[in-house]
Amino acid sequence: MKEINELNLPENLKYSKDHEWVGVEGDVATIGINDYAQDQLGEVVFVEVPEVGDTFDAEDEFGTVESVKAVSELYCPIAGEVVAINEDLEDAPELVNESPYEKGWIMKIKVADASELDNLMDKAAYFEMLKG
Amino acid sequence: METTIKTTPLNQWHRSRGANMANFGGFDMPLWYDTGVKAEHLAVIQSAGIFDTSHMASVLVNGPGALPLLQYCHTRDLSPLANGRCVYGAILDEKGHVIDDAIVYRFQADQYMVCVNAGMGTAVAQHLKSQLAVIQKTDDTHGTVDIRDLSEKLGKVDIQGKNAAKILQPLLDNPKAIFEKMPYFSFKGHFDDNNPLADGVRLKDGTPILLSRSGYTGEFGFEIFIKTDAVVALWESILTAGEPFDVVACGLGARDSLRAGAVLPLSHQDVGPWKFINHPWMFALPLAPDNGSFTKPFLGDKALLDPKDTFYTLPFAGENLRKVGSGPDSQVLDKNGEVLGIVLTCATDMAIGRHDGTILSIASPDLPRGFKARGISCGFIRVDRPLEVGTPLVLREKKRKINVTVVSDVRPHRTARRKITDFLDTKI
């Protein structure tokens, strides 16, 4: 298990209290689980992703991540419509562990309300939350 | 009050290897290493894995009154048990509830060892002592018994998988004689140098061990009981000797998924404070051929035969690797949505998959072309009625549901019961 100081938390992403990350480009947000979440879950063996076209409100459950140890729900950090899902996760769910911010992304959504991004944490605030 | 977490002699080893650690039964134990729980699980099926099981407890029960005491306190009929053999069963209270499950080892007619779960040595030793006192009150002919709790005074390492004997062979003094005639649930040697049996199995450096052909994975292998100050050296020498076989250190995560696929219970989770009857381990009860009575009297027997407050524990297998959490928050529903009970264990055996509806293992012979073991969830449910094998059920944890079927077995082609000669290097 990683120490909090060892976590990889990129500066350019936003973080939710449920340990998802959000990367924004234009009006599209890419969402995945962060290094802390993947480390806590252990080896991911299955990712249940939504379908393109599904819409979610902020904090809606949009899928699940199963590790050998546990099943964990995924909560949508901001509202939007799914425009892409990471199909590679079906055959290689371990990408969530190996590359949580690159190859292990889970879905991309068209952001419904950009002001909701302000409700998310930056790296420093998320780090403080983890330290409790 | 602060309780200190206990450690095994291998704690530093686990931590220095970056193991993901957790409290299990009051001990700081590895859940998995960097290898990952899936690779650890698969290594045991394909070659061999080693497990630190020094958190388990052993109680020595010696003296002329040892056998009658254990006959009364353990569910197996121990009268036919030969020297050098061991059996699995349970220690019950008067309600027929499980205090702990336990393997009884017979050294001699008046010398036994009872191997129980983490943190249970003191409780089981105390239970045996109080039952002895009760017996002695009414029967002044009952022989004396010396009960010694070896908790934290004895180390244990399990090596499991088809290459276990080949890996141990170069570490043992006279391996050919040791592996000769060593059936499932037999053992040789002793961990105490002062015991005459200690000469039965020694490591090359002279360290005596108790080598037991048993385990908790359903696969061929051994449990090794050894004095605590020799555990780390044994562990490291197994890893070195096992290098050509890609032996892997395994944590409790792989131990749990392997045992679930092998339909073995976890004490205090699959067997516990409810009646020890109507479950997949009926061989652990001394059932008479009529199935309605027992061949010996024992503590809890009358409660077990009373049909009141009885549950049914059944193994299940899912459709794929998806699982629900274990525990009372996960319910068992029938096809009409009626709640029948709770999920005791739900784990995923990553070495198996379905092909045309049949479960196959990566170790199954003649695997069909294109077969891929994606994993299947499995475990135990506890319900309020008997259910036939093949009954479809739904397991529900909050909003999550998975479809499962009642089964009689899960991972096929396990190796635990095969002849030892199938797994020996013919050159020794």
Interface residues (C-beta under 8 A of the other chain):
Chain A: M1 G42 E43 V45 F46 E48 E61 T64 E66 V68 K69 A70 V71
Chain B: N20 M21 L31 W32 G36 V37 K38 H41 G253 S257 L321 R322 K323 V324 G325 A347 T348 M350 G375 E397 K399 R400
